[in-house]
Amino acid sequence: MTAAELSALLPSLLPRLWAFALRISGDQHDAEDLVQRSCVRALERAHQLEPGTAPLSWMFSIVQSTWLNELRARNVRNRAGMEWDDGFLETVPDPAARTPEEQVMNGQIIRAVQQLPEAQRIVMLLVAVEGLSYSEAAEVLDVPIGTIMSRLSRARQAIGALFNDQKKEKRAKNAEHSKEMGA
């Protein structure tokens, strides 16, 4: 693919690239810079986009590697404690969230995904949010498909465990409240 062909295609990819960059960086300004640097890198390397490779998958790969390079440059070792910006919900609307309960649940899911280790979080975003197949995600991250399946399984288990713990805490509080009311 030529740089001219890619530059004609990039505008249609920008919304998904920006949403992905926002999810992995957790910051609007970082996401904007990340997309810009990734687009420049892609245009410089357009000739490396092999026939048969989906341009969106290729761009996700560039965004991911650019972000990793940025993290290394910042000497960031562990992002798990970083706060998630819930404000992104206003910029990336979810048309399926129609009730306040659904909005609360979506916020809880976002926070749970944000707590995942980086490798699991990226796989979860690529497969569950961006809709990439396992093989496409493996190609984006340059890992075997079994690694994608393993990371996704562990991510789902971690999120499930988090929600199970929350249910148990809620039941315990309700039982305690009922006991206090009955006494």
C-alpha positions as CSV (number, residue, x, y, z in Angstrom):
1,M,0.0,0.0,0.0
2,T,1.2,3.5,-0.7
3,A,1.3,6.4,1.7
4,A,-1.3,8.1,-0.5
5,E,-3.7,5.1,-0.3
6,L,-3.2,4.9,3.4
7,S,-3.7,8.6,4.0
8,A,-7.1,8.3,2.1
9,L,-8.1,5.4,4.3
10,L,-7.0,6.8,7.7
11,P,-9.8,9.3,8.3
12,S,-12.3,6.4,8.4
13,L,-10.2,4.5,10.9
14,L,-9.6,7.5,13.3
15,P,-12.6,7.1,15.5
16,R,-11.8,3.5,16.4
17,L,-8.1,4.2,16.7
18,W,-8.8,7.1,19.0
19,A,-11.2,5.1,21.2
20,F,-8.6,2.3,21.4
21,A,-5.9,4.7,22.3
22,L,-8.0,6.3,24.9
23,R,-8.8,2.9,26.5
24,I,-5.2,1.8,26.6
25,S,-3.7,5.2,27.7
26,G,-6.5,6.3,30.1
27,D,-6.0,9.9,29.2
28,Q,-7.5,12.0,26.5
29,H,-4.3,14.0,25.7
30,D,-2.2,10.9,25.7
31,A,-4.7,9.2,23.3
32,E,-4.6,12.2,20.9
33,D,-0.8,12.2,20.9
34,L,-0.7,8.4,20.5
35,V,-3.1,8.4,17.5
36,Q,-1.1,11.2,15.9
37,R,2.3,9.5,16.4
38,S,0.8,6.2,15.2
39,C,-0.6,7.7,12.0
40,V,2.7,9.4,11.2
41,R,4.5,6.1,11.8
42,A,2.0,4.2,9.6
43,L,2.3,6.7,6.8
44,E,6.1,6.4,7.0
45,R,5.8,2.6,6.8
46,A,2.8,2.2,4.5
47,H,4.9,0.1,2.2
48,Q,5.1,-2.5,5.0
49,L,1.4,-3.1,5.0
50,E,1.2,-6.5,3.4
51,P,-1.6,-7.5,1.0
52,G,-4.3,-9.4,2.8
53,T,-3.6,-7.7,6.1
54,A,-6.6,-5.6,7.4
55,P,-5.5,-2.0,7.7
56,L,-7.4,-1.6,11.0
57,S,-5.6,-4.5,12.6
58,W,-2.3,-3.2,11.3
59,M,-3.1,0.3,12.8
60,F,-4.1,-1.3,16.2
61,S,-0.7,-3.0,16.2
62,I,1.0,0.3,15.5
63,V,-1.0,2.1,18.3
64,Q,-0.2,-0.7,20.7
65,S,3.6,-0.7,19.9
66,T,3.7,3.1,20.0
67,W,2.0,3.0,23.4
68,L,4.5,0.4,24.7
69,N,7.4,2.6,23.5
70,E,5.9,5.6,25.3
71,L,5.5,3.6,28.5
72,R,9.1,2.5,28.3
73,A,10.2,6.1,27.6
74,R,8.3,7.2,30.7
75,N,9.8,4.3,32.7
76,V,6.3,3.3,33.8
77,R,6.5,-0.2,35.3
78,N,3.0,-0.7,36.6
79,R,-0.1,1.1,35.4
80,A,-2.5,-1.0,37.5
81,G,-2.9,1.8,40.1
82,M,-3.7,4.5,37.6
83,E,-7.1,6.0,37.8
84,W,-9.4,5.4,34.9
85,D,-11.0,8.6,33.4
86,D,-14.8,7.9,33.5
87,G,-15.2,11.1,31.4
88,F,-14.4,9.1,28.3
89,L,-18.0,7.8,28.5
90,E,-19.2,11.2,27.4
91,T,-16.9,11.1,24.3
92,V,-17.5,7.5,23.4
93,P,-21.3,7.1,23.8
94,D,-22.8,3.7,24.4
95,P,-26.1,3.7,22.6
96,A,-27.1,0.4,24.3
97,A,-27.0,2.0,27.8
98,R,-30.5,3.2,28.2
99,T,-31.2,3.0,31.9
100,P,-29.2,4.3,34.9
101,E,-28.7,0.7,36.1
102,E,-27.1,-0.2,32.8
103,Q,-24.9,2.9,33.0
104,V,-23.8,2.0,36.5
105,M,-23.0,-1.6,35.3
106,N,-21.1,-0.3,32.4
107,G,-19.0,1.9,34.7
108,Q,-18.3,-1.1,36.9
109,I,-17.2,-3.2,34.0
110,I,-14.9,-0.4,32.8
111,R,-13.3,-0.1,36.2
112,A,-12.9,-3.9,36.4
113,V,-11.2,-4.0,32.9
114,Q,-9.0,-1.1,34.0
115,Q,-7.8,-3.2,37.0
116,L,-6.6,-6.0,34.8
117,P,-2.9,-6.5,34.1
118,E,-1.8,-4.6,31.0
119,A,-1.5,-7.7,28.8
120,Q,-4.9,-9.0,29.7
121,R,-6.5,-5.6,29.4
122,I,-5.2,-5.0,25.9
123,V,-6.5,-8.5,24.8
124,M,-9.9,-7.8,26.3
125,L,-10.1,-4.4,24.6
126,L,-9.1,-5.8,21.2
127,V,-11.4,-8.9,21.3
128,A,-14.4,-7.8,23.4
129,V,-14.5,-4.1,22.6
130,E,-13.0,-3.7,19.1
131,G,-14.4,-7.0,17.9
132,L,-11.2,-8.5,16.6
133,S,-11.1,-12.3,16.2
134,Y,-8.5,-14.2,18.2
135,S,-6.3,-14.6,15.2
136,E,-6.5,-10.9,14.4
137,A,-5.7,-10.0,18.0
138,A,-2.7,-12.4,17.9
139,E,-1.5,-10.7,14.7
140,V,-1.9,-7.2,16.2
141,L,0.1,-8.2,19.3
142,D,2.5,-10.6,17.5
143,V,1.8,-13.4,19.9
144,P,0.5,-17.0,19.4
145,I,-3.3,-17.4,19.3
146,G,-3.1,-19.6,22.4
147,T,-1.6,-16.7,24.3
148,I,-4.6,-14.5,23.3
149,M,-7.0,-17.3,24.4
150,S,-5.1,-17.7,27.7
151,R,-5.0,-13.9,28.5
152,L,-8.7,-13.5,27.6
153,S,-9.7,-16.4,29.8
154,R,-7.7,-15.1,32.7
155,A,-9.1,-11.6,32.2
156,R,-12.7,-13.0,32.2
157,Q,-12.0,-15.0,35.3
158,A,-10.5,-12.0,37.1
159,I,-13.5,-9.8,36.2
160,G,-15.9,-12.6,37.2
161,A,-14.2,-13.0,40.5
162,L,-14.3,-9.3,41.1
163,F,-18.1,-9.2,40.6
164,N,-18.6,-12.4,42.7
165,D,-16.7,-10.7,45.5
166,Q,-18.9,-7.7,45.2
167,K,-22.0,-9.9,45.4
168,K,-20.7,-11.6,48.5
169,E,-20.0,-8.2,50.1
170,K,-23.5,-7.0,49.3
171,R,-25.1,-10.1,50.7
172,A,-23.0,-9.8,53.9
173,K,-24.0,-6.2,54.3
174,N,-27.7,-7.0,53.7
175,A,-27.6,-9.9,56.2
176,E,-25.9,-7.6,58.7
177,H,-28.5,-4.9,58.1
178,S,-31.4,-7.4,58.4
179,K,-29.9,-8.6,61.7
180,E,-29.7,-5.1,63.0
181,M,-33.2,-4.4,62.0
182,G,-34.5,-7.6,63.7
183,A,-32.7,-7.0,66.9
